[in-house]
Amino acid sequence: MIQGVFDEMMAPGKVRPHYDKFISSFTNLKDGEVESKNELAHKLFMTQGITFTVYSGDEGIEKIFPFDIIPRIIEAAEWDFIEKGIKQRLKALNIFLRDVYHEQFIIKDGIIPASLIYSCPNFLREMVNVDVPFNIYSHISGIDLIRDYDGSYYVLEDNLRTPSGVSYMLENRNMSYRIFPNILPENKVRQVKDYPELLVKNLLALAKDKTSRPTVVLLTPGIYNSAYFEHTTLARLMGIELVEGRDLVVQNHKVYMKTTKGLKKVDVIYRRVDDEFIDPLVFRPDSVLGVPGIYHAYRKGNVVIVNAMGNGVADDKAVYSYVPDMIRYYLNEEPILKSVPTYKMENQDERKYAIENIHKMVIKRTNESGGYGMLIGDCATDEEIAKFIEEINAQPRQFIAQPIIKLSTAPCYIDGKLQPRRVDLRPYALYGPDGIDIVPGGLTRVALKEGSIVVNSSQGGGSKDTWIID
């Protein structure tokens, strides 16, 4: 245990009850058996090509995703609380997206300043007054949760554009079954394998009023994308075609897929291509990843795109601080999950306070992800701090500040023994015409470097299986 940090497995002086069964089974393993299971997991990840891609460093761009064999265990009552909180949050964020691209009541009523919305680089004017099927904008969301020193859950980020990582959740569970085949049934661990089935059911339902047999495809940027392994995995598990921009063509405002038998109409596109690259006729003209004309086909209602374009305005880090107000405004409810206190740098008093206390703050750029564009005050050099302060004063809208949260720890098997490492949790929510489904689990990301609080794989993090137990 680390002093002053919540430990997922250990309460002071004893193992938490929901870890009891796993730990007793784990400690009964023979000498050398744990190490051989750890080596097996690494070899299987290697041979199955479970990788991610980084675009910096000198070790080559494709890396095996580090997997820790010790699961993170959450009891059912706690999961029910998380589930309710995520559903509430997603309902509010979805209404916000509908509102901000249509009537903008939340701006007119003074809840959110218009300047914040219009200065957001991910607010797409092209989506204003565009009606989306069933008024669902974020069909697939990954909500990042952390726990503070007292065990309270906080939402760290909302990922509403093209959230990644779900394939690692599925592969982690497959790995757990390989190395702990008897321990999972003994612990009554809830299943995550239904995710692809739930996703494809939702995608088909989005076009059910147009055709009885919709064609669904997954649009990938291609093999050089960091999440390409995930794209291939999901397309295979859902039984749908994996396509690139060059495989699709628009004719008469309808989207078609090129096949050996000619053109085939496409009804639903699960896209993993970012907004700015999706249509070179409307957004970036130099994009070769998207499909010319796809925006107008979408606008006319001839194809469904999942997730909707323009969602980035809702997961902008500067908009994040207003989500509790959105929940109260749209749902007339108090937020179930807490938000991390956030200082807006365009507010002069908040900026002054954050800079004066920068050694206790995490400074984030409002539209960066993956652990990039971030300064952790208590680890930064004077030179790094001075550079950030200069940039904050020059472009305050581009930054927020948050107090450093003491992320909870979970045990990891490192160098032949259990060691505490910081973790977060990304559950995946699917929003379809019949409501919101959340697969019982999610991706637990781990800061594998000792003392680190950055869990992103691009920054040296790994992952572990997440067990929800009854």
N, C-alpha and C positions, 0 to 999 in steps of 0.2 A: 504493500500500500504506500501511496505517496501522501505525505502530511497535507491536510486541508483540501484533499481531492476526493470526490465520491468514487468509490470502487464498486464496480458492477457485481463482483463476486463476493467480496469480503465486507461484512459489517465488523465494527470493532470487536476483535477477539474471536470471531466465528464466521463460518461460511454462510452466506444467505440461503434460506430454505430452498429456493427454486434452483440453486446450483448443486444441492446436496447429492441428488441421484447421479448426476453426471460425474461429479468429483469422486464419488465412491467407486464408480465403474472405472474411471480413468486411473485412479491410484492402484487398482487391482491389476493393471496391465503389467506384464513381466518386464524385467530390465531389458532395455534395447528395443522393446516393441514400439514404444512411443517414437523413438528416433527412426525406426524403419517405416512407420506410418508417415512421418514427416517427409522422409525422402521419397516415399511413394507418391505423395501428393505433389511434390515438386516435379517429379518425373512425368506424372500424368498431365500436369499443366503444360509442361514442355512438349510432350509428344502430341497433345491435342491442339497445340497452337493457341492456347488461351492467352492472348497478348493484348497490349495497348501500345500506342505509338506516341513518342515524344519527338519534338522538333528542335531540341537543343541538346547539348552535351556531346561527348565524343565516344559514346559506347554503342553507336548504331541506333537507329530510330525505333526498332521494334523490340519490346521487352516483355518478358513473362510477367504476368500480374502476380505480385507476391501474395501468397495465401497462408494464413495462420490457421493451424488445425484446431485450436481451442475455440468452440463456438461462443458467441455472445448470447446469453439466455435471458429472455424477458417473460414474465408471468402474464397469464391471460388478462387479469384485471387491469394491469398496467397498459397492455396493448389496447384494450377497449377504450381507455382514456385517450391514448394517442390517436386511435382511429376516429373517434368523435371529433377531436381537435382538428385533424387534417380535413375531414369532410366539411366542417364549419368554415375553415379557412378557404378551401377551394370554392365553395359556393359563393362566398363573398368576392373572391378574386375574379371568378367567372362573371358575376354580375357587374363588377367594376369594368371589365374589358368590354362588355356589351354597352355599358353606359358611356364610357369614355370615347367610344367610336360612334355613338349615336347622340343621345340627348344631352349628355354631360351634366346631369343633375348634381353630381358630387362636386363639380367645379362651381356651378352656379350657386350652390348652397354654402360655399366657402369652406368645405371640409378639406379639399386639396387645392393648393394654388395652381392656377392655369399655367404659370411660368414653369412650374416643375414638370408638367406633362409635355408642354410644347418644346422644352429644352432637352427632352429625352431622345437620344439618337434612335431608340427603338420604337418610338411612336410613329406609326406608318400612316401618313395622311391618305395613302391609297386605300386604307381599310375603313375610312370614315364613311358611314352609311352603307357599308357592305353587310348584308344579312348572311349569317352563317347558319348551317343546318342545326336545328334544335337549340339554337343560341348557345352552343357549347364551343368555347374557344380552346380551352386546355384539356384535351382528351387524355393526355398522358402527362403526369406530373411526378417530379421527384422532390420531395420536401425534406430538406436537411435539418435534422434535429440534433441538439447537443444537451448534455446535462451539466448543471453547475454543481458547486461544492456540496449543496444540500440535497442533490438528487432531483431538483426541479428540471423539467423539460423546457427547452427553449427552441423556437424555430430560428435557425441560423440563416437559411436562404430558401426562397421558393424558385424552383426550376420549372418553368412553364413553356419553354420553347422546344428544345429537342433534348430532353434529359437522357443521360446515358448511364450505363452501369447495370442495367437489369439482367443482362446476360451473365454477368459475374455472380449475381445473386443466384441464378439458376445453376451455374456451374459449381459454385461453392456447395450448394446442397447436394448435387451429384457426388461431389468429392467426399462430403461427410458420410454419405451412404456407403462409399467404397471403404473408408477407413474406420467408421464406427457403425457397422451394419446392424448390430443388436442394440446399441445404446439409444438410437433415435426412437424406435418403437417403445422401448422401456420408458422414455421420457414423454411420450405422447406429443411429439413435435408436430405442429400444424404444417400442412403441405403448402409449397409455393409453386408446384409444377403446373398449376392451372393457369398461370399468368398468360402464356401464349394463346390458350383457348379463349380466355376472357377478352383478350385484346382483339383477336380476329372476330369474335362475336360482336363486339362493339363497332368495329370498322364496317362489318357487313350491315349492321343495323342503321348506320348513318345514310345508307343509300337505298334502304328497303322501299321507300315510297317512289323511287325512280325505276327500279327493275327488280325482278324476282331473283335474279342470279347476278349480283354485283361482282365486278372484277376488282380485286384489291391488289396493289403493288407496294413494295417498299422502295423508295427512291434514295439511293446512297450517293454520296459524292465520289465514291470509288475507293480503290485499294489503299490509297495514301492517307485516308482519313483515320484519325486516332481511334475511332470506334468501329472500324470496318469489321472486325471479328464479331462484334455485336450485331451488326446489320445482317451478316450472313447467317448467324445463329437464329435470329428472330424470324427471318424469312423462311428458313428451313422448318422451324418448329411450328410456324403458322400455316405452312403449306401454300405460300404465295410467292410470286415472282419477285426477285431482286433485280432492280433496274437502275441504270444510270441515265442522266439527262439525254444522252444521245440515243437511248432506246425508245424514247417517247417523242411524239410529234402532235402538234395541234392543227386540226382542220375544222373550219366552220365553228370555232369556239368549243370544240370537243377534243378531249385528249385520247390519243390512241397509242397502243404499244406495238412496236414492230415485231412480228413473229415470222416464222418460216412459211406460215400459211397466209401471210398478208397482215393488214392492220386489225388490231382488236381493241375495242373501246374500253377505256379505263374509267371506273366509277369512283374509286377511293384511292388516294395516295397517302400512305404513311411516309412522310418525308423526313429525312435526316440531313437535309440541305438547309443552311441558314437563309433567313429572309432575303438578305441582300444579293444572294446568288441564284435565287429560284427562277427568276425571269429576266433575261438580259434586255428585253424590250422595255421593261418598266424600272428595274433597279440597276444593278451594275452591268453596263454594256459589255464589259470584258469577261463576264462569267461564262465558263464553258461547262458548269456543273448543272445548270438548270435547264428549263425548257422554254424556248421562245413562245409567247402567247398563252402560257399557263395561267397567268393572273386573270386575264379576261375570261377564260373558260371557267375559272373559279368564281369570278364576280357574277357571271351569268347563271351560276348554279348548276353547271354541267359536270362539275367534278367536285368531290369533297377533298380538302387538304387537311391533314392531321399532323401536328397541331395547326391551328389557324395562324395566319401571318399576323404580325403586330403584337404578339403576346409579350414581347420584351419590355413593353411599357409597364407591365404588372410585376415583373421580377427585377426591375431596376433597383439597385441597392438604396437609392435615395427615396424611392416610392415605398420601400419595405417598411419604413417607420410609420407609415400611414395605414398599414393593414388592420391594426386593432380598431382604428376609427372607421374603416370600411365595414368591419364586422358589425359594429354598433349601428352604423348608418343604414346599411342594407338589410341586415337581419334582425336588428333590434335585440341583440344578444351581447353578453360579455364574452370576450375571447377565452376559449378553453386553454389553448396553448399560449405561453408567454412569448413575447418578442424581446430580443436583446435591446437594451437601451441604445438608441442611435442618435448621434449628434450630427446635425445637418450643417455642412460647412458654409453654405451660403447665408446662414444665420450668423451674424457677426458675434453675438454673445456666445453661442455654442462653439463657434470656431475658436474664439479666444480661450474658452475653457479647455477644449480638446488639445490645443497646442501647448497650453501651460501644463497639462497633465499627460503629455504624449508618451511618457515612459510607462503609463498604465493603460495605454490604448492600442487597439488594432486599427490602423488606417487602411481603408479599402477604396480602390477605384470603383465607381458606381457601375461600370459596365465591363469589368474583367471577371474571369472565372478561372477555375483550375488551380487556385492558390497563387496566381500571378497578380502583379500590381498591388501588392499588399506590404504593409510595414507593421511588424510586431514590436511595439515600443520598448519592451524590456529586453529585447535581444538585438536591437538595432545599434549601429555605430552612430557617433555624433555626425559623421559626414552624411550617412543615409537619412538621418532625421532632418538635418538642415536642407537637404535636397527636397524631401517631401514637403516641408513647411513652405519652401519657396513655390513649389508647384500648387499646393493648396491655396496659397494667397493669390496666385495667378489665375487659377481656374477652380474656384470653390465648389461649383456644381458637380465637378467630376469626382468628388471624394465624400466619404462619410467616416465618422470615427465611432468605435464601439469599445466599451471597457473590455479588457482581456478576461475572457471566461475561463475558469479552471475546468477544462473538459474532463469528463469522467474517464476512468481507466478500466480496462478489462485485461484479464491475464492472457499473455501470449507465450507461445513456446519458442524461446530464443536461446541459442547456445546451450541447449540441453536442459533448460529449467524454465519455470513459469516466471515471467516478468511483467509488471504492469506497463501498459502503453495507452496513450490517449485514443479515444474513439469518438466517432459520430455515427449517425444512423440515417440512411436515406430510404424510407418506405416509398413504394411506387403506387400511385393512385390512378385508376382508369375511370374516366367520366364518360358515360355513354347515355343514350336516350332513356335508359331505365334507371339511371342514378350512378352513384360512385361506388366502385369496388376497390378495396385495398387488400392486396395479397398479404397474408399474415407472415411478415418477415421483413425483407428489405436488405439493403447492402450496408453492412457495418464496415466502415473504413477505419483504418488503423494508422496512426503515426508511428511507424516502426523505428524511427531514429529516437534514441533515448533523449528525453527532455523536450522533444518536439511536440507542437500542438497542431501542425499542418498535416492533414490526413490525405491530401490529394495524391493520386498515383504519380502525377507528373512531378511531384515534389518528394518522391521517395516513400510514399505511403503504400499500404497494402489493404487486404480485406479479410474478413472472416464470415463464416456462416452465422445467420441470425435465427435462433430457435424461439418460437413462441410456444410455450408449453401450458397445457391445461392443468 
